[in-house]
C-alpha cells in the first residue's frame, strides 16, 4: 500500500476545493498534474472534457475497479468514463475549446503572475512544447490554476511578472493552492479564501506578488 505524504494530501486538497467550483451542466477541461485529480471529486452532472478527445471523463481507474483500457485522460492515465460519455477526434476536441463551448479549464503552472499571465510549459533546460494549453486558455470561459504555492526549492510560483515563456497573457481567473484561493479581477489579485493553517502575514512571505484581502475573506475548506 502506498504511503500518503503531505505533498499528496495537499494535491488532493487542491483538487477537492476546485471540484466544488463546478455545478451541474458545466463542461470542464482538465490539464496534466494536479488538475487531472479533479475528476475524482466532481459532482454528478459536471462534464469533464479531455483534449485527447473525451467528454465524460470519470475518476481514475484503480486496482480492483473494472476499467476500459482504451480510455485515458490528458496525462495518459486510465480513467472510467461516466454514463453517456463520448469520444471524438482531436480536431473536434480543439474546436470545442476554441469556439467557447467549454466553460472552464483547470491547468497547472510553473509560474503565474498576479495580473493573470500564465507560464506552464517551458523552463530552462526543459521545453517539451506547449501542447494544447495556448488554445485552451484563449477559448474557455474561465481558467483556474491548480498549483502548490511554492516550487520544490521553496521559491514562489505566484509572482509579479513571469520570467518564463508565456502560455497566455491575462488569462487566469483563479489561483488555488494548498493555502488559499486568489481571484484575479481587472489585473489585481484578491485573496478570497485562506486555509486555517496559515495567517495572511505568513502567506505574504511566501507569495512573490502583492495582493489585496477581500473584506469577505473566508476559511478555505473542501
C-alpha angles and dihedrals in degrees: 000000000000117000113236112230130198088255089057091047091052093049091050091047090053092048093049093049092050092048088061091063092070130080139193112301097020117135110213131184118211125205130206123290122019091001095068089059090066091077088067091064108031120124123250112277096034110119115215115206123200120201092227088070117280132119109190104041110179132189124314114276110252135192110286095021118110107245140181107230095206092067120082139154130238090283093054093251117143113251139183111242116225123240109285095024119151137195132216141164125285094254091059090045092055090043088059092053098041093050096053097252093127114080099205146354130210113209137173124236141212088189132359123186127221090244092057101264112147131207112180110138114055138041134163110299093005123074108151094168133270096265113189097326095102091055092044097053092046095049111036122082100232130022121205119190116211112196144137109259094242136026121250090269091055096253117138118261091196107074142166092243129010115241095193130074110288128242092194141349118240092344103127119097101174136022116200121188134164088270109039155350119248121193116203112212124171092346093308125113115225125191106226103162132028128188117236094242095070139046128224091250091051090048091053090056093058097039116088095209137049119258140185122238116230114237084226095053110162138184116276109237139156 
